[in-house]
Amino acid sequence: MSTATTTEPMTSPHTTSRSTTQPTNNPTTQLERSAANRLRTTMAAVKLAFTWLGVRKTLAPEQRSTAARAFQADREFLSASKLILDTKNPTYRNVARVRSEAAGYWRTVTLPFPEPGVRLLNQNLLGQFASTMQTYQDRLQEAARDLAGEYELLKTEAQLRLGALFNPSDYPSTLDGLFDLEVSYPTIEPPGYLMALQPDVYQAEQARVRERFESAVELAEQAFATELQRLTAHLAERLTGTHDGQPKIFRDSAVENLREFFERFRRLNIRSNSELDMLVEEAEQVITGIEPQQLRESNRLRQMVANDFEQIQASVGELLIDRPRRNILRRGHAGGAA
């Protein structure tokens, strides 16, 4: 497939005119303030935590010394660890799979929040979310019981494979309670009693919470923009060029992942950035009505879609470059007000 530039640019029926992103001089736009207020009144904070048996242990000092001598190295400059259980064992992998799926679901239906381990969930979805997480918890406990049934065998195998590094004290007597998940709904708003007892402290806390929700808007914009850029760049890369003289192979998932992104964006979009909304809409228009097999069969269609996505990717890049500048302006403005 030739990649030479032609004098007549190829256009796509899905392509729309695109204006150049212009940096704003306003640290916080009205759209962002409205979005922050909307998040604050319609979202609930939700935290997901796991109880998990650590399967990697640091070597004891004398074991590190033995390893260091083998390489004529200083023990203090050597870091070494061991696996106490075979993480490729099917029963362990099943436990890990449930954890991964639960965490993935939590991230998929929520928006980021600038507090470690906390994300924002639409209050209307609280019942559905709680029910789904209960299902994941039940599955995790069932998988943990299966793992417990093979625990002694896994320890015996570990003893054979670890040799002198095996240490019985690394292993708890039972796996009961060592694999679990917990969902909590922490309070973000300042407590009402502060308003009566310490009005100044209450106002300061209100300002802090307001700033955190403004930061949440920025985090959501950045997350969506970064994912859109990554997905469009990946598909454009797979649609262009050749490998061993043949068009590059791409999987249906490259298109399906984009469509899943569009659906999630519609569901979670906080309408804080009209430029991002426009770029997502343009990207969706590019592949509307196009199936992966059509892209495999038509070089011309591949090139048109790739060209459109490369332009969108560049525009998203402008948004991501502009965002840090606006963050600096905002922090400077806040510092001056203080």
Secondary structure, 3 states (H helix, E strand, C coil): CCCCCCCCCCCCCCCCCCCCCCCCCCCCCHHHHHHHHHHHHHEEEEEEEEEECCCEEECCHHHHHHHHHHCCCCHHHCCCEEECCCCCCHHHHHHHHHHHHHHHHHHHCCEECCCCCEEEEEHHHHHHHHHHHHHHHHHHHHHHHHHHHCHHHHHHHHHHHHHHHCCHHHCCCCCCCCEEEEEECCCCCCCCHHHHHCHHHHHHHHHHHHHHHHHHHHHHHHHHHHHHHHHHHHHHHHHCCEECCEECCCCHHHHHHHHHHHHHHHHHCCCCCHHHHHHHHHHHHHHCCCCHHHHHHCHHHHHHHHHHHHHHHHHHHHHHHHHHHHHHHHHHHHHHHC
